[in-house]
Amino acid sequence: MRARLPETYGSGARHTEHAYVQGVLPADGLLTLLPARRLLPDDWRQLAFADAWRSALARRLRAELGTDPGAWLRLAATVTASEGVAEELAWGSLLEGARCGGGPAARAGTPVGRTGPATLDEAIRLLERGDHLWAWPEGTLLRLADAEVVDAVLPRLGPDGPWLLAAYLLRYDRTPRAVLDRLLADRDADALRVLAAQSRWLEGSGAVERLVVLDDPEVDLALLRHWTPGPPSTGT
């Protein structure tokens, strides 16, 4: 398993799954074993070790970073810097680097890895094509954060932060409640436009109904253009 770390469902992930399920590999051990950038591949959604990995990382982040927005952004900057390192670092190493201040500074809120959306319209176009391959460390971390952390960090991401976060959340089938609550409460026009225009990614979560009750004409118009509701229920 250590010699062939998983990358996709068919390339070793089953070895990791068996090791975790059989108790050979504990959840906390995943934080020092698996490369950080592979945290959220879609094809691991049904595997137990992937949920355990995310949960272990969320616990570690809460324990080490608390609600200090600077600490969360330093970790995001360390992840950004690691993109240019040949060796794929695990979350344990990245947390240590952020704690020791070993990572070079990076501007918070800038997508890294494959080029991310530079504008709101581009973000919507990427979602329309189902393009989920761009990376953004701040978004990855906020998906694992609780409400108090989201409240502290989001204002530090600049004016593009809300719509970038909205677009990043829609890449995945499980939208964290704390982040969605903050985006809806802030009523940032650009973030709401992303959520409404690409509401198909939110179906089944109850989020579309929460957009409707905002009673925002622009949101309603976007929903009418893009949302296809199911058939009405019939009485017996």
ChimeraX attribute file (.defattr): number of C-alpha atoms within 10 A of each C-alpha:
attribute: neighborCount
match mode: 1-to-1
recipient: residues
	/A:1	14
	/A:2	10
	/A:3	6
	/A:4	11
	/A:5	15
	/A:6	20
	/A:7	17
	/A:8	14
	/A:9	15
	/A:10	10
	/A:11	11
	/A:12	16
	/A:13	21
	/A:14	17
	/A:15	14
	/A:16	23
	/A:17	19
	/A:18	16
	/A:19	15
	/A:20	20
	/A:21	14
	/A:22	10
	/A:23	10
	/A:24	11
	/A:25	16
	/A:26	16
	/A:27	20
	/A:28	17
	/A:29	14
	/A:30	23
	/A:31	23
	/A:32	15
	/A:33	17
	/A:34	21
	/A:35	19
	/A:36	19
	/A:37	19
	/A:38	15
	/A:39	19
	/A:40	15
	/A:41	15
	/A:42	14
	/A:43	13
	/A:44	21
	/A:45	15
	/A:46	10
	/A:47	17
	/A:48	14
	/A:49	23
	/A:50	23
	/A:51	16
	/A:52	16
	/A:53	19
	/A:54	19
	/A:55	15
	/A:56	17
	/A:57	21
	/A:58	17
	/A:59	13
	/A:60	17
	/A:61	20
	/A:62	16
	/A:63	10
	/A:64	13
	/A:65	18
	/A:66	15
	/A:67	20
	/A:68	14
	/A:69	19
	/A:70	13
	/A:71	18
	/A:72	25
	/A:73	24
	/A:74	25
	/A:75	26
	/A:76	27
	/A:77	23
	/A:78	25
	/A:79	27
	/A:80	25
	/A:81	17
	/A:82	20
	/A:83	14
	/A:84	10
	/A:85	9
	/A:86	7
	/A:87	9
	/A:88	15
	/A:89	19
	/A:90	19
	/A:91	23
	/A:92	19
	/A:93	17
	/A:94	23
	/A:95	23
	/A:96	14
	/A:97	18
	/A:98	20
	/A:99	16
	/A:100	9
	/A:101	13
	/A:102	13
	/A:103	20
	/A:104	14
	/A:105	14
	/A:106	15
	/A:107	12
	/A:108	18
	/A:109	23
	/A:110	21
	/A:111	20
	/A:112	16
	/A:113	15
	/A:114	10
	/A:115	12
	/A:116	19
	/A:117	17
	/A:118	12
	/A:119	12
	/A:120	16
	/A:121	13
	/A:122	12
	/A:123	19
	/A:124	20
	/A:125	15
	/A:126	17
	/A:127	19
	/A:128	13
	/A:129	8
	/A:130	12
	/A:131	12
	/A:132	16
	/A:133	13
	/A:134	15
	/A:135	18
	/A:136	23
	/A:137	22
	/A:138	28
	/A:139	22
	/A:140	17
	/A:141	18
	/A:142	21
	/A:143	22
	/A:144	20
	/A:145	23
	/A:146	17
	/A:147	17
	/A:148	14
	/A:149	21
	/A:150	22
	/A:151	17
	/A:152	14
	/A:153	21
	/A:154	22
	/A:155	13
	/A:156	14
	/A:157	17
	/A:158	12
	/A:159	13
	/A:160	17
	/A:161	21
	/A:162	25
	/A:163	23
	/A:164	26
	/A:165	24
	/A:166	23
	/A:167	24
	/A:168	23
	/A:169	22
	/A:170	20
	/A:171	18
	/A:172	16
	/A:173	14
	/A:174	14
	/A:175	18
	/A:176	16
	/A:177	14
	/A:178	18
	/A:179	25
	/A:180	20
	/A:181	14
	/A:182	17
	/A:183	22
	/A:184	17
	/A:185	10
	/A:186	12
	/A:187	15
	/A:188	14
	/A:189	15
	/A:190	18
	/A:191	22
	/A:192	24
	/A:193	24
	/A:194	24
	/A:195	27
	/A:196	26
	/A:197	23
	/A:198	23
	/A:199	20
	/A:200	17
	/A:201	23
	/A:202	19
	/A:203	16
	/A:204	11
	/A:205	13
	/A:206	9
	/A:207	19
	/A:208	20
	/A:209	12
	/A:210	13
	/A:211	19
	/A:212	14
	/A:213	10
	/A:214	14
	/A:215	10
	/A:216	13
	/A:217	10
	/A:218	13
	/A:219	21
	/A:220	18
	/A:221	14
	/A:222	18
	/A:223	22
	/A:224	13
	/A:225	11
	/A:226	13
	/A:227	18
	/A:228	11
	/A:229	11
	/A:230	7
	/A:231	6
	/A:232	6
	/A:233	6
	/A:234	5
	/A:235	4
	/A:236	3
